[in-house]
Amino acid sequence: MTRRLTAYDLQSAKGTRKWLQLHVDTPAEAAAAVACDITILSCEPDHNLGAIRAAAPHAFLSVGMPHGAVASPDEAVRLGFAMMKRGADAIYCSHSPRFIEAMAVEGIPVTGHVGLVPNRATWTNFRAVGRTAEEALKVLRATKDLENAGAACIEVEVVPVRLAEHITRSTPLITMGMGCGSACDTQYLFSSDVLGTHTGHYPRHSKRYADFVTLEAELQAKRIAAFRAFATDVAGGTYPQAGHQVDMDDAVFDRFLTLSQAL
């Protein structure tokens, strides 16, 4: 596009196309994503934000509000506006719906999160969430709570494919899928997963598309090649790989559908 993507653009295209999405850590990664026509990005609100915005001027950029950075809805609104001023198009927020509602009322697009939510993983551990009918219903309820709060987008992480499909069909929110098949509105990966630089205890969501190279010129070429390979796999249907998604059997899904009728 010749202008920056908006929440309206994404919601208008829901159900008609799949978007590629990357969480990037540096301006060089953002520029590599742009070179591969990946126009939905996310990043942290650190010192790189301004340069990432400049490197991807037309991308839809969801910027993370650190969990615990605000202690009231008013503080969330204040910080949300500050992040928008720095270049965010949406604010990722894993706080409760009352914080999200406060920002949404003021016209700030918010990205919520269901399934495996790392900031809340003490309640689930790092695992697939929603593999029983009862737990799937909790994920659906959380989605509806965020929808009712006015969120624009929702990250759906490591939930069964059929649950992700059900959520995507039953909500107007833009679903950003990670580790849950190809059901969601976006195919979302962290650049560290694609580039093979992933560290820490968070789960990986894909194969490595490149090995890390420290020389910057070679690294940028590998970024572009890895992101293009990821895009090719999505287009060809070989991503997501079977080992990076979960599912529920027919009986469990049927029970979930029965339980969901009460919502």
C-alpha positions in Angstrom: 0.0 0.0 0.0 1.0 3.6 -0.5 -0.3 4.6 2.9 -0.2 3.1 6.4 -2.6 0.2 7.1 -5.4 0.9 9.6 -7.6 -1.2 11.8 -10.4 -0.4 9.4 -8.4 -1.9 6.5 -7.8 -5.1 8.4 -11.4 -5.4 9.6 -12.7 -4.7 6.1 -10.6 -7.5 4.7 -11.6 -10.1 7.4 -12.6 -13.4 5.8 -11.3 -12.4 2.4 -7.5 -12.7 2.9 -4.8 -14.0 5.2 -2.1 -11.6 6.3 1.5 -12.3 7.2 2.7 -10.8 10.5 6.0 -10.7 12.3 7.2 -9.5 15.7 10.5 -7.6 14.9 13.2 -6.5 17.3 15.2 -4.1 15.1 14.8 -1.6 12.3 16.8 -3.9 10.0 14.3 -6.7 10.7 11.4 -4.3 9.9 13.0 -3.3 6.6 13.5 -7.0 5.7 9.8 -7.6 6.4 8.8 -4.7 4.2 11.0 -6.1 1.4 8.9 -9.3 1.6 5.6 -7.4 1.6 4.9 -8.3 5.2 2.8 -5.3 6.4 1.6 -6.3 9.8 4.3 -6.0 12.4 4.6 -5.9 16.2 7.4 -4.7 18.4 8.4 -3.6 21.9 8.0 0.0 23.1 11.8 0.3 23.5 14.4 2.6 21.9 13.9 0.9 18.6 10.3 1.8 18.1 10.8 5.1 16.3 13.4 3.5 13.9 11.1 0.5 13.3 8.3 2.9 12.5 10.5 4.7 10.0 11.7 1.5 8.4 8.1 0.3 7.9 6.1 3.5 7.3 3.1 1.8 5.8 2.9 -1.3 8.1 0.2 -1.8 10.7 2.3 -1.8 13.9 1.1 -3.3 17.2 3.3 -2.2 20.1 3.4 -4.1 23.3 2.3 -2.4 26.6 4.5 -4.1 29.2 2.4 -6.2 31.6 2.3 -4.4 34.9 3.4 -1.0 33.4 0.0 0.4 34.3 -2.1 -0.1 37.5 -5.4 1.6 36.4 -7.5 2.1 33.3 -6.6 5.8 33.3 -2.9 5.0 33.3 -3.5 2.6 30.4 -5.2 5.3 28.4 -2.3 7.8 29.1 0.4 5.3 28.1 -1.6 4.1 25.1 -1.8 7.6 23.7 1.9 8.1 24.4 2.7 4.9 22.4 0.4 5.9 19.6 2.2 9.3 19.4 5.5 7.3 19.0 4.2 5.4 16.0 1.9 2.6 17.2 -1.2 1.7 15.2 -2.5 -0.6 18.0 -1.5 -1.3 21.6 -0.9 -4.9 22.6 -2.3 -5.3 26.1 -2.5 -8.5 28.2 -4.2 -6.7 31.1 -7.8 -7.3 32.0 -10.7 -6.2 29.7 -11.4 -3.1 31.9 -8.0 -1.6 30.8 -8.7 -2.5 27.2 -12.2 -1.0 27.4 -10.8 2.3 28.7 -8.4 2.6 25.8 -11.0 1.5 23.2 -13.5 4.1 24.4 -10.9 6.7 23.6 -10.4 5.4 20.1 -7.1 3.5 20.7 -7.0 0.2 18.8 -6.1 -2.6 21.2 -4.7 -6.1 20.6 -5.8 -8.6 23.3 -4.5 -12.1 23.8 -6.1 -15.5 24.5 -4.8 -19.1 24.8 -1.2 -19.3 26.0 -0.6 -15.8 27.3 3.0 -15.7 28.5 2.4 -12.9 31.0 -0.3 -15.1 32.6 1.3 -18.5 32.2 1.5 -19.1 35.9 -2.2 -20.1 35.6 -1.6 -22.5 32.7 2.1 -23.3 32.4 3.6 -23.1 28.9 1.5 -25.5 27.0 -1.4 -25.8 24.5 -4.5 -24.2 26.0 -8.0 -25.3 25.1 -7.6 -29.1 24.5 -10.6 -29.9 26.7 -14.1 -28.7 26.0 -14.2 -26.8 29.3 -10.9 -25.1 28.8 -11.9 -24.3 25.1 -15.0 -22.6 26.5 -12.8 -20.5 28.8 -10.8 -19.4 25.8 -13.9 -18.5 23.9 -15.3 -16.6 26.8 -12.1 -14.6 27.1 -12.4 -13.8 23.4 -15.9 -12.5 23.9 -14.9 -10.5 26.9 -12.2 -8.8 24.8 -14.6 -8.3 21.9 -17.2 -6.7 24.3 -14.5 -4.5 25.7 -13.9 -3.0 22.2 -10.6 -4.7 21.2 -9.7 -4.5 17.5 -7.4 -7.5 17.3 -6.7 -10.6 19.3 -3.6 -12.8 19.5 -4.6 -16.5 19.5 -1.6 -18.5 20.7 -1.2 -22.3 20.9 -4.8 -23.3 20.9 -6.2 -26.3 18.9 -6.8 -25.6 15.3 -10.5 -26.2 15.4 -10.9 -23.9 18.3 -8.9 -21.2 16.4 -11.2 -21.7 13.4 -14.3 -21.4 15.6 -13.0 -18.2 17.2 -12.0 -16.6 13.9 -15.5 -17.3 12.4 -17.4 -16.1 15.4 -15.7 -12.8 16.2 -15.3 -9.6 14.3 -11.8 -9.2 15.8 -8.8 -9.7 13.7 -7.3 -13.0 14.9 -3.5 -13.2 15.0 -2.6 -16.8 15.0 0.6 -18.3 16.4 0.9 -22.0 16.9 -2.7 -22.8 16.0 -2.7 -23.8 12.4 -3.7 -21.6 9.5 -7.2 -20.8 10.8 -6.6 -17.2 11.9 -6.7 -13.9 10.0 -2.9 -13.6 10.3 0.0 -16.0 10.3 2.1 -14.5 13.2 5.7 -15.4 14.1 8.4 -13.8 16.0 11.5 -12.9 13.9 13.6 -14.8 16.4 11.7 -18.0 15.5 12.2 -17.4 11.8 15.9 -16.4 12.1 16.8 -19.1 14.6 17.8 -16.6 17.4 15.1 -17.7 19.8 16.2 -18.0 23.4 14.5 -18.5 26.7 11.7 -20.8 27.8 8.9 -19.5 25.6 7.8 -22.2 23.1 9.0 -22.0 19.5 6.2 -21.8 16.9 8.0 -22.9 13.7 11.1 -24.4 12.2 14.1 -22.3 11.8 14.3 -20.6 8.4 17.9 -19.3 8.9 21.0 -19.6 11.1 22.1 -16.4 12.8 25.0 -14.6 11.1 26.7 -11.8 13.0 27.9 -9.9 9.9 25.2 -7.3 9.3 25.2 -7.4 5.5 24.9 -11.2 5.4 22.4 -11.1 8.3 20.1 -8.7 6.4 20.2 -10.9 3.3 19.4 -13.9 5.4 16.5 -12.0 7.1 15.0 -11.3 3.7 15.6 -14.9 2.5 14.1 -16.4 5.7 11.0 -14.1 5.7 10.5 -14.8 2.0 10.8 -18.6 2.7 8.2 -18.2 5.4 5.9 -16.3 3.0 6.4 -19.0 0.4 5.6 -21.8 2.9 2.4 -20.0 3.9 1.3 -19.5 0.3 2.1 -23.1 -0.6 0.3 -24.5 2.4 3.4 -26.2 4.0 3.3 -23.8 7.0 2.1 -24.3 9.7 3.9 -27.6 10.1 2.0 -30.4 11.9 4.4 -30.3 14.8 3.6 -26.7 15.6 -0.2 -27.0 16.0 -2.6 -28.9 18.2 -6.1 -30.2 17.8 -9.0 -31.7 19.7 -10.9 -34.8 18.8 -14.4 -34.8 17.5 -16.1 -35.7 20.8 -14.3 -32.9 22.7 -15.1 -30.3 19.9 -18.7 -31.4 19.8 -18.9 -30.9 23.6 -17.3 -27.5 23.3 -19.9 -26.5 20.7 -22.7 -27.6 23.0 -21.3 -25.7 25.9 -20.7 -22.6 23.7 -24.4 -22.3 22.9 -25.0 -20.8 26.3 -22.8 -17.8 25.5 
